Amino acid sequence: MLTLETVIQKIQQLPPEQQKKVIEFVEFLEFQADRQQQDKQPETPPQQDQDFFALAGIWEGKNITLDTIRKDAWGEENQ
């Protein structure tokens, strides 16, 4: 089995273009490992869409009109 020192020596003996290919291959292996790690992580379940009309009940019995919303937002002087 090759040791890290032996591998480094072999890479150093290669011409620069070959060394570049070794680096690119190692980066490719890192990329693959990252992708595999991401694939192993459980996906978060999508948020359930809330029914708009189910939320409408929070305004039940309140006097909310376009005019009251404008008064609350901008005051009566801007009417």
DAWO-V307132 format. One record per run of one state. SS is the DSSP state (h for helix, s for strand, l for the rest). FROM is the first residue (numbers start at 1). TO is the last residue. Records with the same first field share a line. If there is no record, write none. Layout:
SS->FROM-TO + FROM-TO
This chain:
l->1-3 + 14-15 + 41-51 + 60-65 + 75-75 + 79-79
h->4-13 + 16-40 + 52-59 + 66-74 + 76-78
